[in-house]
Structure formats: C-alpha cells, structure tokens
Amino acid sequence: MFIAISLHILAATIWVGGMFFAYSFLRPAAADILEPPQRLTLWVKVFKKFFNWVWLAIILLIVSGHFMIAQLGGLANVGKHIHIMMLLGYIMTAIFMHVYFAPFKRLKAAVGLEDWSKAASNLNVIRKMILLNLALGLLTVFVASAGRYIML
C-alpha cells in the first residue's frame, strides 16, 4: 500500500505542480519576453513534453487509487472525501483529454502553418482549461489531505 500511495501522491504533484508552474510562472514570463511566433512555438514544445507526463500521471492516479480502494474493501468502505477526490480526478481527466485532443491538436497545426492568430486563439482556450483544471487540482489536494477531518 505504501508504494501505491507514494506513486499516487507523486503523480498528483507532477500534474498539479506542473500546471501551477506553467500558469503562474512560465506563462507570464513568456508573454513578457517572447513575440507570438516564438511564444506559441515554445508552448507547443512545452505541452508536448508536459502532456506525456500528464498521461503517465493519470494512469498512475487511476491504477493506484483503485488499488488502494480495493485494499480497503471497495468504495463502500471509504470516506466521502475519497468519492469526491475520485469525481474531481475523473473530471480533471476529461478536461485534460479535451485539451489534448482538440485545442492542443489545433494549436500544433496552426503553429506548423504559422497561423499565429489561430494558434493564439487555441492557446487561449488551453490557458482557460488549464486554469480550471488547476483550480480543480488544488481543490482535490485539499479534499485528499483534509477531507477525512472535515467530512465525517
């Protein structure tokens, strides 16, 4: 069980921490110093690498989470905070999959064609979705860490 919980926490840290870093630090710095072609190209390269880690994080979160629940005897034997954490995690996964298969795909194509206006529009959609997922991720961390104490 200690391996599963360790992998679970590491995966959540990579995903949520990566979004926090990208949104709070990389985005403002890139906007301040890079022109649109360089900035948009940078984002495609950053997302390609980061999204590979997000896929791995999602797999680890789902597998380790379900393993731990099974070890505890199933969903009927875990607290409400675990159900909430799972729901938030699956919502975050759906949002990520939308980003990956729709606006990110369009961003890559637009950058490849040097259509900077279309690329910027798709990056803006991604930015909003990442902000939503970051908020959900931080809420999930709160529920995971404090839930057992406030949701008796």
VOGU-3710 file (C-alpha; in Angstrom, 3 decimals, decimal comma):
1> mfiaislhil> 0,000/0,000/0,000  2,882/2,400/0,750  4,070/2,119/-2,873  0,588/2,856/-4,208  0,078/5,921/-2,023  3,580/7,178/-2,811  3,009/6,833/-6,557  -0,418/8,435/-6,168  0,972/11,491/-4,387  3,903/11,809/-6,807
11> aatiwvggmf> 1,596/11,649/-9,826  -0,742/14,287/-8,379  2,235/16,502/-7,529  3,613/16,284/-11,064  0,263/17,094/-12,670  -0,965/19,842/-10,354  2,501/21,260/-9,732  3,205/21,357/-13,458  0,009/23,291/-14,102  0,802/25,694/-11,261
21> faysflrpaa> 4,309/26,337/-12,602  3,174/26,747/-16,212  0,249/29,018/-15,389  1,794/31,130/-12,656  5,400/31,488/-13,813  6,134/30,298/-17,341  3,090/31,916/-18,984  3,715/35,457/-17,664  7,460/35,281/-18,370  6,950/34,009/-21,923
31> adileppqrl> 4,334/36,704/-22,582  6,709/39,402/-21,342  9,775/38,489/-23,384  8,727/36,480/-26,454  6,999/37,546/-29,639  3,976/35,451/-30,677  5,809/33,102/-33,081  8,441/32,206/-30,501  5,954/32,098/-27,613  3,480/29,863/-29,440
41> tlwvkvfkkf> 6,246/27,542/-30,640  7,563/27,346/-27,073  4,122/26,369/-25,776  3,784/23,558/-28,316  7,152/22,142/-27,209  6,346/22,582/-23,500  2,922/20,971/-23,828  4,293/18,029/-25,838  6,680/17,172/-23,006  4,353/18,039/-20,127
51> fnwvwlaiil> 1,349/16,234/-21,585  3,356/12,995/-21,816  3,909/13,283/-18,064  0,222/14,071/-17,519  -0,767/10,870/-19,351  1,578/8,905/-17,081  0,240/10,736/-14,016  -3,363/9,933/-14,965  -2,563/6,244/-15,416  -0,736/6,119/-12,079
61> livsghfmia> -3,522/8,012/-10,293  -6,260/5,735/-11,593  -4,380/2,477/-11,047  -3,009/3,374/-7,613  -6,295/4,922/-6,482  -8,367/1,899/-7,445  -5,760/-0,441/-5,971  -5,919/1,369/-2,615  -9,713/1,356/-2,642  -9,693/-2,388/-3,363
71> qlgglanvgk> -7,266/-2,931/-0,478  -9,729/-1,153/1,808  -12,592/-3,387/0,703  -14,167/-1,252/-2,028  -15,959/2,058/-2,354  -18,427/1,211/0,395  -15,565/1,231/2,897  -14,002/4,616/2,119  -14,989/8,087/3,253  -16,939/10,655/1,281
81> hihimmllgy> -13,742/12,558/0,662  -12,419/9,635/-1,407  -15,566/9,669/-3,558  -15,187/13,436/-4,043  -11,486/13,059/-4,847  -12,297/10,408/-7,469  -15,031/12,522/-9,033  -12,750/15,560/-9,250  -9,946/13,412/-10,679  -12,168/11,999/-13,403
91> imtaifmhvy> -13,472/15,494/-14,257  -9,876/16,722/-14,478  -9,022/13,789/-16,725  -11,938/14,589/-19,043  -10,863/18,238/-19,243  -7,274/17,218/-19,988  -8,409/14,815/-22,707  -10,479/17,565/-24,303  -7,473/19,910/-24,232  -5,179/17,252/-25,647
101> fapfkrlkaa> -7,424/16,064/-28,480  -8,998/19,400/-29,504  -7,327/22,781/-28,844  -3,803/21,344/-28,453  -4,147/19,480/-31,736  -5,346/22,697/-33,389  -2,535/24,697/-31,731  0,113/22,345/-33,138  -1,423/22,519/-36,615  -1,690/26,317/-36,540
111> vgledwskaa> 1,923/26,719/-35,375  3,027/24,332/-38,127  1,235/26,527/-40,674  2,493/29,708/-38,970  -1,097/30,855/-38,493  -0,284/32,844/-35,367  -3,786/34,228/-34,899  -5,390/30,770/-34,881  -2,573/29,420/-32,719  -3,047/32,238/-30,190
121> snlnvirkmi> -6,788/31,588/-30,088  -6,231/27,901/-29,300  -3,572/28,707/-26,713  -6,093/30,985/-25,014  -8,610/28,130/-24,853  -5,927/25,866/-23,386  -4,987/28,554/-20,848  -8,577/28,761/-19,594  -8,938/24,978/-19,400  -5,651/24,642/-17,536
131> llnlalgllt> -6,770/27,323/-15,074  -9,972/25,344/-14,483  -8,017/22,104/-14,062  -5,543/23,821/-11,752  -8,388/25,036/-9,533  -9,909/21,539/-9,516  -6,488/20,027/-8,822  -5,875/22,302/-5,845  -9,370/21,519/-4,557  -8,627/17,810/-4,967
141> vfvasagryi> -5,406/18,145/-2,974  -7,357/19,940/-0,242  -10,067/17,256/-0,180  -7,461/14,477/-0,198  -5,471/15,956/2,661  -8,202/17,470/4,863  -11,285/15,527/3,812  -11,141/12,842/6,458  -11,088/15,543/9,135  -13,934/17,711/7,813
151> ml> -16,211/15,132/6,156  -17,009/12,746/8,976
//
